[in-house]
Amino acid sequence: MDNIQDLKSFKVPEEFRGRPAYIVQLWWLVQSLLFKPSPQIFYGWRRFLLRLFGAKIGRGVVIRPSVDITYPWKVFIGDYSWIGDNAVLYSLGEIEIGSNVVVSQKCYLCTG
């Protein structure tokens, strides 16, 4: 086995996440405790939480509570778009979703 990869010295590059580690941890807490348990119809609440963490969210955006978003500060969603149940926005890089777009349930968007 000539191509053995040695991961013991791996380190996540600085600025990879786009925010300090404590902000990332805070987002994960907020997502677990305030975002996901929110009632289905609390779309405005979830938009507020995402904007609080730097997401650019347009008017009338519908985001279901079961959506997973890794780094909201790397997410841009245009007006009147819908993000369906159990969709994953794995935003290692920027994710830009236009206006009037549906990201259907269980979709997995990954950048990075």
C-alpha positions in Angstrom: 0.0 0.0 0.0 2.1 2.9 -1.3 -0.7 5.5 -1.1 -1.3 5.6 2.6 -2.6 9.0 3.7 -1.3 10.3 7.1 -4.0 12.4 8.8 -2.4 12.8 12.2 -1.0 16.2 11.2 -4.2 17.5 9.4 -5.4 20.9 10.4 -8.4 22.8 9.2 -7.1 25.8 7.3 -7.6 29.2 9.0 -10.7 31.1 7.8 -12.1 27.8 6.3 -15.3 28.2 8.2 -15.5 31.9 7.6 -16.2 32.7 11.3 -14.4 31.9 14.6 -15.0 28.4 16.1 -17.1 29.9 18.9 -19.5 31.4 16.4 -19.8 28.0 14.6 -20.5 26.3 17.9 -23.1 29.0 18.8 -24.8 28.5 15.5 -25.0 24.7 16.1 -26.6 25.4 19.5 -29.1 27.9 18.0 -29.9 25.5 15.2 -30.6 22.6 17.6 -32.4 24.6 20.3 -34.3 27.4 18.5 -34.4 26.7 14.8 -35.3 23.0 14.5 -37.9 22.8 17.3 -39.8 25.8 15.9 -43.3 25.2 14.6 -43.7 24.7 10.9 -45.4 28.1 10.3 -42.6 30.1 12.0 -40.9 30.9 8.7 -40.1 34.5 9.8 -38.4 33.2 13.0 -36.1 30.9 11.0 -35.3 33.7 8.5 -34.5 36.0 11.5 -32.2 33.4 13.0 -30.4 32.8 9.7 -30.0 36.6 9.1 -28.7 37.0 12.7 -25.8 34.6 11.7 -25.1 36.4 8.4 -27.3 34.6 5.8 -28.7 36.7 3.1 -32.3 35.7 2.9 -34.8 37.4 0.6 -38.5 38.3 1.2 -41.1 35.6 1.6 -38.6 32.7 1.8 -40.0 29.5 3.3 -37.5 27.3 5.2 -38.8 24.2 6.9 -37.5 23.5 10.5 -35.9 20.2 9.5 -33.4 21.9 7.1 -29.7 21.6 8.0 -27.5 24.6 7.3 -23.8 24.2 8.1 -22.6 27.8 7.9 -25.4 30.3 7.4 -23.0 33.2 6.6 -22.2 31.4 3.4 -25.8 31.1 2.2 -27.7 33.5 -0.1 -31.4 32.8 -0.9 -33.5 35.0 -3.2 -37.0 36.2 -2.7 -39.9 33.8 -2.5 -37.8 30.6 -2.6 -38.7 27.5 -0.6 -36.3 25.1 1.1 -38.1 21.8 1.8 -38.1 19.3 4.6 -34.8 17.6 5.4 -32.9 19.5 2.8 -29.2 20.0 3.6 -27.2 23.1 2.7 -23.7 21.9 3.4 -22.2 25.3 2.9 -18.4 24.7 3.1 -18.3 27.3 0.2 -21.0 29.8 -0.7 -24.4 28.5 -1.7 -26.5 30.9 -3.8 -30.1 30.1 -4.5 -32.0 32.4 -6.7 -35.5 33.9 -6.4 -38.6 31.7 -6.9 -36.6 28.5 -6.5 -37.7 25.3 -4.8 -35.1 23.1 -3.2 -37.2 20.1 -2.6 -37.3 17.8 0.4 -34.2 15.7 1.1 -32.1 17.6 -1.4 -28.4 17.8 -0.5 -26.5 20.8 -1.7 -22.7 20.7 -1.0 -20.1 23.3 -1.9 -16.5 23.2 -1.0 
